[in-house]
Amino acid sequence: MSGQMIEENILEIRGLTKSFGGLTAVDHVDIVVKKGTVHSLVGPNGAGKTTTLSMINGTLPATSGQVFFDGKEITQEKADKIARMGIGRTFQNIKLFPTLTVLENIMVGGHAKHTKGGLVRFLIGFRESNHFEDALRAEAEKVARFAGVYDLKDQLVGNLPYGRQKMTELARSLMLQPKLILLDEPAAGLNPTERSEFVDMLNEIHQKGTDLFLIEHNMDVVMNVSDSITVLNFGKKIAEGTPAEIQNNPDVIKAYLGDGYQAIEKESK
């Protein structure tokens, strides 16, 4: 295999490893995410899924291995540069500013992409900064409408129901105009109605040209949105394939899904 990433792949990780002292949380994992797809990463709690996402977007340094994004190696890059390159992220534990409004939280997502001149230039150039803020606000309002939170734009995020906070965090990631969004358990904590709404939103985002790489425990979400699925167990990849292949894989059933999952699937058909 050459040192360059294959052009049809939006993301490729090779031999990615993360050790914490004597514990290996992610153990030489290879994953390929093709352009134009939704790829899910599943597995039991403690399998190394969130650690993998954190190494991809630069918030956690890899012990060894390589990460390639859209043809370029990003293994040693900082999180802010990776974000500007086009990788957005949402988190398992929502990371919003509770004392800011919905619109202000969404606007935060645009600063990384648009303040290329640096903070000093932004502070000195009052006219330019005012123009930037106006443009950023207009873009945030547009994204808020798309995410269904425009009517809440002036409310403090900390006062919102959990589902609306999830939508706000997703909207913030869209301000980067990303090529790829990493989503860490986006449907966790949502009721069935909210989960259906969130899945519809993910499908619409993908149809508009953004690829998705998500961690998710709700298998109905995984099976409905994914083109490909990778399964981790104790930091190692144990399976990869289509939703149909994964739900019938004996290793996956044993390690993660359980025998009852197949029984439920058969009854639902």
C-alpha positions as CSV (number, residue, x, y, z in Angstrom):
1,M,0.0,0.0,0.0
2,S,1.4,3.4,-0.9
3,G,1.8,6.3,1.5
4,Q,-1.0,8.2,-0.1
5,M,-4.7,7.8,0.8
6,I,-6.9,6.4,-2.0
7,E,-8.9,9.4,-3.4
8,E,-12.3,7.7,-3.1
9,N,-11.9,7.6,0.7
10,I,-12.8,10.6,2.8
11,L,-11.2,9.0,5.9
12,E,-8.7,6.3,6.4
13,I,-7.0,5.1,9.6
14,R,-4.1,2.7,9.6
15,G,-2.9,0.8,12.6
16,L,-4.3,3.4,14.9
17,T,-3.3,2.7,18.5
18,K,-3.7,4.4,21.8
19,S,-2.1,3.2,25.1
20,F,-2.6,4.7,28.5
21,G,0.2,3.3,30.6
22,G,-0.2,-0.5,30.4
23,L,-3.7,-0.3,29.0
24,T,-4.2,-0.4,25.2
25,A,-7.5,1.3,24.6
26,V,-7.3,1.1,20.8
27,D,-5.2,-1.7,19.3
28,H,-3.9,-1.3,15.7
29,V,-7.3,-0.5,14.2
30,D,-7.8,0.0,10.4
31,I,-10.9,1.7,9.1
32,V,-11.8,3.1,5.7
33,V,-14.7,5.5,5.2
34,K,-15.5,6.0,1.5
35,K,-16.7,9.3,0.2
36,G,-20.5,9.6,-0.1
37,T,-21.2,7.1,2.7
38,V,-22.4,6.9,6.3
39,H,-20.1,4.7,8.4
40,S,-20.9,3.6,11.9
41,L,-18.5,2.5,14.7
42,V,-20.2,0.2,17.2
43,G,-19.2,-2.1,20.1
44,P,-19.6,-2.6,23.9
45,N,-18.9,0.2,26.4
46,G,-15.1,0.5,26.8
47,A,-14.4,-0.9,23.3
48,G,-12.3,2.2,22.3
49,K,-14.9,4.0,20.1
50,T,-14.7,7.5,21.6
51,T,-10.9,7.2,21.9
52,T,-10.8,6.5,18.2
53,L,-12.9,9.6,17.3
54,S,-10.7,11.7,19.6
55,M,-7.5,10.6,17.8
56,I,-9.2,11.3,14.4
57,N,-10.1,14.9,15.2
58,G,-6.8,15.7,17.1
59,T,-8.2,16.1,20.7
60,L,-6.2,13.0,21.7
61,P,-2.7,12.1,20.3
62,A,-2.3,8.7,18.8
63,T,0.4,6.4,20.3
64,S,1.0,5.0,16.8
65,G,-0.6,4.6,13.5
66,Q,-1.8,7.1,10.9
67,V,-5.0,9.1,10.1
68,F,-5.7,10.4,6.6
69,F,-8.4,12.8,5.7
70,D,-9.4,13.6,2.1
71,G,-6.0,12.6,0.8
72,K,-3.8,14.2,3.5
73,E,-2.2,12.8,6.6
74,I,-3.5,14.6,9.7
75,T,-2.1,12.3,12.4
76,Q,0.0,15.0,14.1
77,E,-2.2,18.0,13.4
78,K,-3.9,20.0,16.1
79,A,-7.6,19.9,16.6
80,D,-8.3,23.4,15.4
81,K,-6.5,22.9,12.1
82,I,-8.3,19.6,11.6
83,A,-11.6,21.4,12.1
84,R,-10.7,24.0,9.6
85,M,-9.7,21.3,7.1
86,G,-13.4,20.1,7.2
87,I,-14.0,17.7,10.1
88,G,-16.8,18.6,12.4
89,R,-17.6,16.8,15.7
90,T,-20.4,16.3,18.2
91,F,-19.8,14.8,21.6
92,Q,-21.2,12.0,23.8
93,N,-21.5,14.5,26.6
94,I,-22.9,17.7,25.0
95,K,-20.3,20.4,25.0
96,L,-22.3,23.6,24.7
97,F,-22.0,26.9,26.5
98,P,-25.1,26.8,28.8
99,T,-25.1,30.6,29.5
100,L,-25.1,31.5,25.8
101,T,-28.1,31.5,23.6
102,V,-28.8,28.9,20.9
103,L,-27.7,31.3,18.2
104,E,-24.5,32.3,20.0
105,N,-23.6,28.7,20.5
106,I,-24.1,28.0,16.8
107,M,-22.0,31.1,15.9
108,V,-19.1,29.7,17.9
109,G,-18.9,26.9,15.4
110,G,-18.1,29.4,12.6
111,H,-15.2,31.2,14.3
112,A,-12.7,28.4,13.6
113,K,-13.3,28.5,9.9
114,H,-13.6,32.3,9.4
115,T,-11.1,34.0,11.7
116,K,-8.1,33.1,9.6
117,G,-6.4,36.4,10.1
118,G,-5.8,35.7,13.8
119,L,-7.2,37.2,16.9
120,V,-5.1,40.4,16.8
121,R,-6.3,41.3,13.3
122,F,-9.9,40.5,14.4
123,L,-9.6,42.9,17.4
124,I,-7.8,45.7,15.6
125,G,-10.0,45.7,12.5
126,F,-13.3,46.9,14.0
127,R,-15.0,47.4,10.7
128,E,-13.9,44.1,9.5
129,S,-14.9,42.4,12.7
130,N,-18.3,43.9,12.7
131,H,-18.8,42.7,9.1
132,F,-17.6,39.3,10.1
133,E,-20.1,39.1,13.1
134,D,-23.0,40.2,10.9
135,A,-22.1,37.5,8.3
136,L,-21.6,34.9,11.0
137,R,-24.9,35.7,12.6
138,A,-26.7,35.5,9.2
139,E,-25.1,32.1,8.5
140,A,-26.0,30.9,12.0
141,E,-29.6,31.8,11.6
142,K,-29.7,29.9,8.3
143,V,-28.2,26.8,10.0
144,A,-30.6,27.2,12.9
145,R,-33.6,27.1,10.6
146,F,-32.2,24.0,8.9
147,A,-31.7,22.3,12.3
148,G,-35.2,23.2,13.5
149,V,-34.0,25.4,16.4
150,Y,-34.6,28.9,14.9
151,D,-37.6,29.6,17.1
152,L,-35.4,29.0,20.1
153,K,-32.4,31.1,18.9
154,D,-32.6,33.7,21.7
155,Q,-33.1,31.2,24.5
156,L,-30.2,30.1,26.8
157,V,-29.0,26.6,25.8
158,G,-28.9,25.5,29.5
159,N,-32.7,26.0,29.7
160,L,-33.5,23.8,26.7
161,P,-34.7,20.1,26.7
162,Y,-32.0,17.6,26.0
163,G,-33.2,16.9,22.4
164,R,-33.0,20.6,21.4
165,Q,-29.5,20.8,22.9
166,K,-28.5,17.9,20.7
167,M,-29.9,19.7,17.6
168,T,-28.0,22.8,18.6
169,E,-24.7,21.0,18.9
170,L,-25.3,19.4,15.5
171,A,-26.1,22.8,14.1
172,R,-22.8,24.2,15.5
173,S,-20.8,21.5,13.7
174,L,-22.5,22.5,10.4
175,M,-21.1,26.0,10.7
176,L,-17.8,24.6,9.6
177,Q,-19.3,23.5,6.3
178,P,-17.6,20.2,7.0
179,K,-16.8,17.4,4.5
180,L,-17.1,14.9,7.4
181,I,-18.9,15.0,10.8
182,L,-17.8,12.7,13.6
183,L,-20.8,12.0,15.8
184,D,-20.5,10.4,19.3
185,E,-23.7,8.7,20.2
186,P,-26.0,11.4,18.6
187,A,-29.2,9.5,19.5
188,A,-28.4,8.8,23.1
189,G,-30.9,10.1,25.5
190,L,-33.5,10.9,22.9
191,N,-37.1,9.7,23.0
192,P,-38.4,7.8,20.0
193,T,-39.9,11.0,18.4
194,E,-36.7,12.9,18.9
195,R,-34.6,10.0,17.6
196,S,-36.7,9.8,14.4
197,E,-36.3,13.5,13.9
198,F,-32.5,13.3,14.5
199,V,-32.2,10.4,12.0
200,D,-34.1,12.4,9.4
201,M,-31.7,15.4,10.0
202,L,-28.7,13.1,9.6
203,N,-30.0,11.7,6.3
204,E,-30.7,15.2,5.0
205,I,-27.2,16.4,6.0
206,H,-25.7,13.4,4.2
207,Q,-27.9,14.0,1.1
208,K,-26.5,17.5,0.9
209,G,-23.0,16.1,0.6
210,T,-21.5,15.7,4.1
211,D,-20.2,12.3,5.0
212,L,-20.9,10.9,8.5
213,F,-18.9,8.7,10.8
214,L,-20.8,7.9,14.0
215,I,-20.7,6.0,17.2
216,E,-24.1,4.8,18.2
217,H,-25.7,2.2,20.6
218,N,-29.2,2.5,19.2
219,M,-29.1,-0.3,16.6
220,D,-32.3,0.8,14.9
221,V,-30.4,4.1,14.1
222,V,-27.3,2.3,13.0
223,M,-29.1,-0.1,10.7
224,N,-31.3,2.6,9.2
225,V,-28.5,5.1,8.3
226,S,-25.3,3.2,7.8
227,D,-23.8,2.0,4.5
228,S,-20.9,0.3,6.4
229,I,-20.3,-0.7,10.0
230,T,-17.1,-1.4,11.9
231,V,-17.3,-3.3,15.2
232,L,-14.7,-2.9,18.0
233,N,-14.3,-5.1,21.1
234,F,-11.6,-4.5,23.7
235,G,-9.9,-2.0,21.4
236,K,-9.6,-4.4,18.4
237,K,-11.7,-4.5,15.2
238,I,-13.6,-7.8,15.1
239,A,-15.8,-7.2,12.1
240,E,-16.7,-4.8,9.3
241,G,-19.3,-4.9,6.6
242,T,-22.8,-3.9,5.6
243,P,-25.7,-3.7,8.1
244,A,-26.9,-7.1,7.0
245,E,-23.5,-8.7,7.3
246,I,-22.9,-7.2,10.7
247,Q,-26.2,-8.3,12.2
248,N,-25.6,-11.9,11.1
249,N,-21.9,-12.0,12.1
250,P,-21.5,-14.6,14.9
251,D,-18.6,-12.8,16.4
252,V,-20.6,-9.6,16.6
253,I,-23.6,-11.4,18.1
254,K,-21.5,-13.0,20.7
255,A,-19.5,-9.8,21.7
256,Y,-22.2,-7.2,21.3
257,L,-25.6,-7.8,19.8
258,G,-26.5,-10.9,21.8
259,D,-28.7,-13.8,20.6
260,G,-31.8,-11.9,21.5
261,Y,-31.1,-9.3,18.8
262,Q,-31.6,-11.8,16.0
263,A,-34.8,-13.0,17.5
264,I,-36.2,-9.5,17.7
265,E,-35.1,-8.9,14.1
266,K,-36.9,-12.0,12.8
267,E,-40.1,-11.1,14.7
268,S,-40.1,-7.6,13.2
269,K,-39.9,-9.0,9.6
